[in-house]
Every structure is written in C-alpha cells, then in structure tokens.
Amino acid sequence: MTEVAFREAPALADRDPKVLGTGTPRKEDDRLLRGEGRFTDDVGRAHTAEMAVGRCPYPHARIVRVDVSAALELPGVLQIITGAEAAARSGPIRILRPVPGAPVIPHYALAEGVATYEGQPVVSVAAASRHVAEDALDEIEIEYEPLPHVTDVISALAPGAPVIHPGVLESNLLVSNPQGSGDPDARMREADVIVEGRFFVNRVTGLPMETRAVLAEWRAGARELTVCISTQVPHLVRKQLAESLRIDEGSVRVVASDVGGGFGLKLGIYPEDVVAAVDGGLQRPLQGRRRLRRAPGGCHQQDTDRRLPGIRAAGGQLRLRAAHRHAGQAAADGPGRAPGDEHGQAR
C-alpha cells in the first residue's frame, strides 16, 4: 500500500499575523511569462467560423428596416441573424441577482423593434474569417429612427422623460426599496450641525487586458453545447445559457481556462454569448471577440442625497455621528437594472 504523507497546516499561533506588506509567492507566473497560458482566443477548433456584431449607433432608436440581402451574397458569409430570428431561437437573458420587487424586463440577445442603448447588438454575421464578417456588416442596411433620450439619472426620472421600457414600466424607476434601522430622525434633531448634499458617481467600468471572448460549438445530433469563454463564473454562465437557449443545463459544458482579468465585467453572459451559441444550422464552431470600447459591462450611474448629523465636541471639533440618510437613484438603461432606494441608519 502506498503511504501518502500530508503536511499539517501551521497552528494559528504560529502563523505570521502580518498580512499587509507581506509578499505571497505566485504559482502561475512562470508559465504565463513563458507564453504558455491558454486563453479563450488560444482555443482552436477545426472549421471555426468567425462572428462580427453590428451595433446601434444611437442611444435610443426604432429599428425601421434591416436588409441583409447584399451581405448574404458575399463569398464566405455563412449566416446572418437579426433580432427577430434571435428571439425565435432563444429566450430573454435573465439577470443573476434580480432586484427584489422589480418587474422582469425581457432583454434578448439582439434588439428587435427598438434599441435602448448605444452599442446594443442588432445583427450578427458568421463568416469564414473575421475580415469577411466585418465586410458583411458594411453591406447590411439598417434604417433607424432616432428617439428621444437622456444621459443622466436625474433627467431620466424627471416627469415627461422618455420611458425606456414602456411595455413594462410607467417610468424609468425600476423599483423602490425603503430600508432603515435605528432612529435617524432623532439623531438629526440632536445634531448641532447637519452636513448634507447630493453626490454624483459617474458610470465606471473595468478594462482587463483580455477582452471578452467566446467560442461555442453545438453538436446537433447529441444536443450538446460546449462553450469556451473568458469568464469569472463558468457555472453561472452554464445556467444562464441553458435558460436562454431552452435546453437542459446538463447539455451545456462551459470551459474557462486562463482569464486575463475580469474586475466584475465577466460575471455572467452577454448578448453575444447567446448569439454564438444559437443553433442556426451552421454545424461548425463559432468564435467571437468583443472590443471593450463599445461592449463592456459596468456599474450604472449613481446619484445619492445624504444627510450626516454632527456633534460639537470640546474645543469646537465637529464629530460626524454614525447616522445618515440617503436616497440613491439610477435610471433603467439597457440590460442593466435600476433600483431607486432610500436608507436610514443610526447607532
């Protein structure tokens, strides 16, 4: 019998309590510095097709007409999918953590009828090469009717603002979640000074070195989908893809090798991931890469109103107490979710 020796972990008392400023040896640097990493774009499949996505150039627009006839005549073009076809072959993309009390806003892989944000995917081309796919996009004629839009959450919540999802919401306020603890009003009355103001946090996003990428291979005979993708959450990607494609989750295999940065951008699927996985009779792997300039995820804009009570201490020093009240607002925008919340805390 082979004996296996296990090294005992050091007791807590023997561990170095210092964490900050202590170097931790990394294990993966050697192979990455040697160029031996394996990212999504390094995955090779025979007869892989390339995908390019056409996006809406307006922040809000009605899609009047999409003509793909000229693009289909280009040599090397294998398939073109529009919003109506994507909606027929897949269901809406569900968010991972729904906002409590918020209605469900259906968001499909490709826009159909109305595009609700600049850069929203409208049409997808699969071709023998990336160059042919990009050329085909130039041949597709899309007629837009620009619609009214706003660019900040205060304007989006103002009376008369254009509603992004009029079939679901009466305004751009998705949900209101009042929360609180303690007695903030009492702390405000006891305060010598109240510091208050409106604070603005602009839209932010991360910029990992590796852009988002996906390679999907659908085996129709076995009804098996294999997806190689740059993601931080392969299990959640499998769940979302199965739901959107209306197939059993056990039929989906997600492979996430090395990931060149994520910063929260790769927590779940994007519209292009669904399009790549849709079975359009292509019968060959389909690969897509996205520029982060126009197609990243990120945090929505946040505007908050805050009131902080302060007590004058000896010597005139102002001490802000641990009680605050703020109202945060975010307008519904594209695939994101936009809660409006109000909190009060005191202790």
Buried (B, 14 or more C-beta within 10 A) or exposed (E): EEEEEEEEEEEEEEEEEEEEEEEEEEEEEEEEEEEEBEBBBEBEBEEBBBBBBBBBBBBBBEBEEBEBEEBBEBEBBBBBBBBEBBBEBBBBBBBEEEBEEBEEBEBBBBBBEBBBBBBBBBBBBBBBEBEBBBBBBEBBEBEBEEBEBBEBBBBBBEEEBEBBBEEBBEBBBBBEBEEEEEBBEEBBEEBEEBEEEEEEEEEEEBEBEBBBBBBBBBEEEEEBBBBBBBBBBBEBBBBBBBBBBEBEEEBBEBBBEBBBBBBBBBBBBBBBBBBBBBBBEBBBBBBBBBEBEEBBBBBBBBBBBBBBBBBEEEEEEEEBBEBBBBBBBBBBBBBBBBBBBBBBBBE
